[in-house]
Structure formats: C-alpha cells, structure tokens
C-alpha cells in the first residue's frame, strides 16, 4: 500500500496544497507552524475520519473559510484507489474508490495506518484510558465485530451510569438488563484484548531491545477485573458501591496495561529517551501485528522524528526504518534534514 498523492483544500493552514509521493520514506521538514503535522493529520483523518490531534472537524477548516476537502490517491495491490473527504459544518462525505461511506465503521481498516506522535507519551504518563485506546484502535483495524461490540458496550455503560445518577428507586429488571448486556459484550472484549496482548507483548519487548541496543528489559502485564470473576458477578457485588459513587465501578472500561523497567513503573523510572523508545516499540509491534493479521503493510506516520532521542537511539531508529519489511511507507517530520541523512529510499519535502 502506497499513498501516491494528496491534495488539500482549506485544511488547517493548507489552503490549496498538492503533494506527490514517490518513495518508501517521505521526509517532511520545515520550521514549526508550516503545516508538517497538519499534513500527517490529513492522512490520518482520511483513514480514520477524525484528527489524531483531537480537533473537532470544524476546527480543521482553514480560518476564514467554510469547508475543507482532502483528496488522496492510494496504490493498493497495484490498483489505484481514491479516497476523498468533503467536510462542511453538519455535513461530511467520504468516498472510497468513488463509493460513499455512510458510517465511520465502514471506513475503519480500509487504510491500515499507524501514527506515532509526541502526544503518545500519554500512553505511559497518563491514565488507563490512553492505553485502552491503543488496544482498541489496533484490534478494531482488523476485527469489525470488536469495534461494533465495543461501541455497544460503551452505549450500555453510558445508559447504566445515567440511570444510576437518577434520584429514584431502581427498576431491578432494567438494572439486570444493563448487567447482562455489559457481561455479554464485556466478555467478548476481554477475550479479544487478552489474546491481542499475548500476541503483541513479545513483539514490544523485541522492538524495545532493538531501540535500547539490547541493554534494557521491560515487563508488561495486562490487568483486568475479569481475570478473577465474570462481569455479571462483579456488577452484582459492586451494586451498593455503584449507587454511592453514581457510576459503574466494574467492567472492561477499567482494564489497563502495566509497564515496568527494572521492577519499577515505567513512568517513574524511565528517562525521556527510554520512554520515547518504548512508544516506538509499541508502534512497531502494532505495525507488525497488523501486517500478520491482514497481510497488508500499514503506512507509518511519525511526527517530530528526532524528538527526545539521543544519537545512539536515533541510529537504531534509522536502521529500523531502512530495514523493516512489514511497513509499506513512512512519513517523517522534523525541523531539519540532518536527521534524515542515513535514511535510504527517501524523498525530501520542504514546507
């Protein structure tokens, strides 16, 4: 899979920009504020129908204009495929190979894509939601049933929480319905996450050893309340606590991954370079897992290429980019070209 051409109209600071890509590694450089990250965001938006920078769609429209348009030309299995996004307030249209996409779920996974950006440090430093998002995004790219089941679980969870907050006597039959639905969908999600974690954890370890020069060892653990009891039992046991706290305290929405370096939590013990290396290891493992499951090599977007890496780790990263075979195309951004010098098969674009 290759992205051959992108045309942006009124997308952030790209008023009318066309880019053609003809190499495996696309190196984009320029001063801050020139639109490097926005270009990556437009590619991500095309594949996922949302911004990786967490902008709402309206915020992606260039200032002083009233719509944006993204036109991408991909090469998939030696066939040219167009992906067009048209957006104006209260209206979004997505065309994949000229066929309208009516729901985001229909688009998800058509363009396997991995993003690595400075904001990903939240996976280490912030709460469990960021780590669940990493798991859920990855599994959803290859398993549409997982995405639909997760969406249903979240809907039922919202309904149960809203009902708990109501100051009235609770209908036991309605509570039982919520519990049954959370148990049914939660069990499926738990089993999928457990299987995914078991398959990817050694890949994460492997790529971290590569990034660290085989000098450090990390430990990973998938944490879930469902390892100990099924969810219907947990919900019944926690009923009184839920009523007091006005929220559902048990379920797969509390799942987490623990990362440790030398038996200490990674966010407490890891240096900036170690933490950045770990994020890269996660994303390389994610890419490799996606390729194994789909037989499609994903596109890898890497924003702020040289951020927080010393010379040795940077050299390891460059070697990975030059030698990895399970990624079809790389898009790298940086403020200077010097960090791209050792990368082969590259195209350099200045913004």
C-alpha positions in Angstrom: 0.0 0.0 0.0 1.4 3.4 -1.0 0.0 6.9 -0.8 0.9 8.4 -4.1 -0.8 11.9 -4.0 -2.5 14.2 -1.6 -4.4 17.4 -2.4 -5.6 19.6 0.5 -8.1 22.4 0.1 -8.6 24.6 3.1 -7.4 22.0 5.6 -5.8 24.0 8.5 -3.0 26.1 7.0 -3.0 24.2 3.7 -5.3 26.4 1.6 -4.5 24.7 -1.7 -1.6 22.2 -1.5 -0.7 19.2 -3.6 1.9 16.6 -2.7 3.2 13.7 -4.7 5.0 10.9 -3.1 7.3 8.5 -5.0 9.5 6.8 -2.3 9.1 4.4 0.6 10.2 7.1 3.1 8.8 10.6 2.8 10.8 13.1 4.9 9.0 16.3 5.5 10.9 19.2 7.1 10.4 22.9 7.8 10.0 25.4 10.7 7.3 24.9 13.2 3.9 26.2 12.0 4.5 25.4 8.4 2.0 22.6 8.3 4.1 19.4 8.7 1.9 17.9 11.4 -1.3 19.1 9.6 -0.2 17.1 6.5 0.1 13.9 8.6 -3.2 14.7 10.3 -4.9 14.9 6.9 -3.7 11.4 6.0 -4.8 10.1 9.4 -8.2 11.8 9.0 -8.7 10.2 5.7 -8.2 6.7 7.2 -10.0 7.1 10.5 -12.4 10.1 9.9 -11.0 12.1 12.8 -8.0 14.1 13.8 -5.2 12.5 15.8 -4.7 15.9 17.4 -8.2 15.7 18.9 -9.5 18.6 16.9 -13.2 18.5 16.2 -13.9 18.5 12.5 -15.0 22.2 12.5 -11.5 23.2 13.8 -9.8 21.7 10.8 -11.3 24.2 8.4 -8.9 27.0 7.4 -9.6 30.2 9.1 -11.9 32.4 7.1 -13.3 29.6 5.0 -16.3 27.3 5.4 -15.3 23.8 4.3 -12.3 21.5 3.7 -11.5 18.8 1.2 -8.9 16.0 1.2 -8.2 14.1 -1.9 -5.8 11.1 -1.6 -4.7 8.6 -4.3 -3.5 5.3 -2.9 -2.0 2.3 -4.7 -3.4 -0.9 -3.1 -2.4 -4.2 -4.6 -1.2 -2.4 -7.7 -4.6 -0.8 -8.2 -5.2 3.0 -7.9 -7.8 3.8 -5.2 -9.1 7.3 -4.5 -10.2 8.4 -1.0 -11.9 11.7 -0.8 -13.2 13.6 2.2 -15.5 16.6 1.9 -16.5 18.4 5.0 -18.6 21.5 5.8 -20.5 22.2 9.1 -23.1 19.5 9.7 -22.1 17.6 6.5 -19.3 15.1 5.9 -19.0 12.9 2.8 -16.4 10.2 2.4 -15.8 8.4 -0.9 -13.6 5.3 -1.1 -12.9 4.4 -4.7 -15.9 6.5 -5.6 -18.2 4.6 -3.3 -19.9 6.6 -0.4 -19.0 5.6 3.1 -22.1 6.1 5.3 -20.6 5.1 8.7 -17.1 5.6 10.1 -17.0 1.9 10.9 -17.2 1.1 7.2 -14.0 3.2 6.6 -12.1 1.8 9.6 -9.4 -0.6 8.5 -9.5 0.1 4.8 -6.3 2.0 5.1 -4.1 0.3 7.8 -2.3 3.1 9.4 -0.1 3.6 12.5 0.6 7.1 14.0 3.4 7.9 16.3 3.4 11.5 17.7 4.7 13.3 20.7 1.2 13.1 22.3 1.6 9.3 22.5 3.6 9.8 25.7 0.2 9.9 27.4 0.2 6.1 26.9 2.9 5.9 29.6 2.3 9.0 31.7 -1.5 9.4 31.9 -4.4 7.2 33.0 -5.6 3.8 31.7 -7.9 5.3 29.0 -4.9 6.1 26.8 -3.7 2.6 27.0 -7.1 1.1 26.3 -7.4 3.3 23.2 -4.1 1.9 21.9 -5.5 -1.6 22.3 -9.0 -0.8 20.9 -7.7 1.0 17.9 -5.4 -1.8 16.9 -7.9 -4.6 17.3 -10.6 -2.7 15.6 -8.5 -2.2 12.5 -8.7 -6.0 11.8 -11.9 -7.0 13.6 -15.1 -5.1 12.7 -17.1 -7.2 15.3 -14.8 -5.9 18.0 -15.4 -2.3 17.1 -19.2 -2.8 17.0 -19.2 -4.7 20.2 -17.1 -2.1 22.0 -19.4 0.6 20.7 -22.4 -1.2 22.1 -20.7 -1.8 25.4 -19.9 1.9 25.7 -23.5 2.8 24.9 -24.9 0.4 27.6 -22.4 1.7 30.1 -23.5 5.3 29.4 -27.1 4.3 29.9 -26.4 2.4 33.1 -24.4 5.3 34.5 -27.1 7.8 33.6 -29.7 5.6 35.3 -27.6 5.2 38.4 -27.4 9.0 38.7 -31.1 9.4 38.7 -32.5 10.0 42.2 -35.2 7.4 42.2 -35.8 3.8 43.2 -34.1 1.5 40.7 -36.0 -0.9 38.5 -34.3 -4.3 39.2 -35.3 -5.7 35.8 -33.7 -2.8 34.0 -30.5 -3.0 36.0 -30.4 -6.7 35.3 -30.7 -6.0 31.6 -27.8 -3.5 31.7 -25.7 -6.0 33.7 -26.4 -8.8 31.2 -25.5 -6.7 28.2 -22.3 -5.5 29.8 -21.4 -9.0 30.7 -22.1 -10.4 27.2 -20.2 -7.7 25.4 -17.6 -7.2 28.1 -16.6 -10.9 27.9 -16.1 -10.8 24.2 -13.9 -7.6 24.5 -11.9 -9.1 27.4 -11.1 -12.3 25.5 -10.1 -10.3 22.4 -7.9 -7.9 24.4 -6.3 -10.9 26.3 -5.5 -12.6 23.0 -4.1 -9.5 21.5 -1.9 -8.7 24.5 -0.5 -12.3 24.5 0.4 -11.9 20.8 1.9 -8.5 20.9 3.8 -8.4 24.2 6.9 -10.2 23.0 7.0 -8.0 19.9 7.0 -4.9 22.1 9.8 -6.4 24.1 11.8 -7.3 21.0 11.5 -3.8 19.5 12.4 -2.1 22.8 15.5 -4.2 23.0 16.4 -3.1 19.4 15.8 0.6 20.3 17.8 0.3 23.5 20.7 -1.6 22.0 19.7 -4.8 23.8 20.7 -3.2 27.1 17.3 -3.0 28.9 14.4 -5.3 29.6 10.8 -4.3 30.2 7.9 -6.1 31.8 4.3 -5.9 30.6 1.1 -7.0 32.3 -2.5 -6.9 31.1 -4.7 -6.0 34.1 -8.5 -6.7 34.1 -11.0 -7.4 36.8 -12.4 -10.2 34.6 -9.4 -12.4 35.3 -10.9 -13.0 38.7 -14.7 -13.1 38.2 -17.1 -12.8 35.4 -18.6 -9.4 34.9 -22.2 -10.2 35.9 -20.9 -11.3 39.4 -18.7 -8.2 39.7 -21.6 -5.9 38.9 -23.9 -7.6 41.4 -21.2 -7.4 44.1 -20.5 -3.7 43.4 -24.1 -2.6 43.3 -24.1 -0.7 46.6 -20.8 0.9 45.8 -22.0 1.9 42.3 -25.1 3.5 43.9 -23.0 5.5 46.3 -20.4 6.6 43.7 -23.0 7.1 40.9 -21.0 5.2 38.3 -20.2 1.7 37.2 -17.0 0.7 39.0 -16.5 -2.8 37.5 -16.0 -3.7 33.9 -13.6 -3.8 30.9 -13.7 0.0 30.9 -11.2 -0.3 33.9 -8.7 -2.5 32.0 -5.1 -1.4 31.9 -1.6 -2.4 30.9 1.3 -2.1 33.4 4.7 -1.2 32.0 7.8 -1.8 34.2 11.5 -1.2 33.8 13.7 -2.9 36.4 10.6 -3.7 38.5 9.6 0.0 38.7 6.7 1.6 36.9 8.0 2.9 33.6 6.5 6.4 34.1 8.5 6.7 37.3 11.8 5.1 36.2 12.2 5.7 32.5 14.1 8.7 31.1 12.7 10.7 28.3 14.7 8.7 25.8 13.6 5.4 27.3 10.0 6.4 27.3 10.2 7.6 23.7 11.9 4.3 22.8 9.1 2.4 24.4 6.5 4.3 22.4 8.3 3.4 19.2 8.5 -0.2 20.4 4.7 -0.2 20.9 4.1 1.3 17.4 6.5 -1.1 15.6 4.9 -4.0 17.4 1.5 -2.7 16.4 2.5 -2.4 12.8 4.0 -5.9 12.7 0.8 -7.4 14.3 -1.4 -5.6 11.8 0.6 -7.0 8.9 0.4 -10.5 10.3 -3.3 -10.3 10.7 -4.2 -8.6 7.4 -1.3 -9.3 5.1 -1.4 -5.6 4.3 1.7 -3.5 5.2 0.5 -0.4 7.1 1.5 3.2 6.5 3.5 4.7 9.4 3.2 8.3 10.3 5.9 9.6 12.6 5.6 13.2 13.8 8.6 15.1 15.2 11.2 12.4 14.2 14.1 13.4 16.4 12.2 14.3 19.5 13.9 13.2 22.8 16.2 10.7 21.2 20.0 10.6 21.8 22.4 9.8 19.0 22.5 6.1 19.7 18.8 5.6 19.8 18.4 7.8 16.7 20.8 5.5 14.9 18.8 2.4 15.9 15.6 4.1 14.7 17.1 4.9 11.3 18.3 1.3 11.0 14.7 0.1 11.7 13.3 2.4 9.0 15.8 1.2 6.5 15.4 -2.5 7.2 11.8 -3.2 8.3 9.8 -5.1 5.8 6.3 -5.0 7.3 5.7 -1.3 6.8 4.8 -0.1 3.3 5.6 3.6 3.6 6.9 6.0 6.1 6.0 9.7 6.6 8.5 11.5 8.9 8.5 15.1 10.0 11.3 17.2 11.5 12.6 20.7 11.6 15.9 19.9 9.9 17.1 17.4 7.3 20.2 16.3 9.1 18.3 13.5 11.0 17.3 12.0 7.6 20.9 11.7 6.3 21.2 7.9 7.0 17.8 7.0 5.6 17.8 5.4 2.2 14.9 5.3 -0.4 13.8 8.7 0.8 12.0 11.7 -0.7 12.6 15.1 1.0 9.8 17.6 1.0 10.2 21.1 2.4 7.3 23.1 3.9 
